[in-house]
Amino acid sequence: MASEMDVLKELDERIQASVNRIQQLQRENEQLAKRLAESEQRFNEASAQLHEHETQRTEIKSRIEKILTRFDGVDLG
């Protein structure tokens, strides 16, 4: 009968170890999900900032081209 008790004790220990591991994995999963959300937020912010810079660059390029066009008509010599 002691052998059955040993088997039950070992089974209980394995179940508890499995439960502990599952809980640990759930915590890790939550941390990873949080890090992913933060990374996605930073990516979206950087993407929006890049788009804004590209828009500004296009506007500046256009203004410079207009200024250069005016110089093309001026005789400096």
Beta strands, then each sheet from edge to edge (+ up, - down):
end
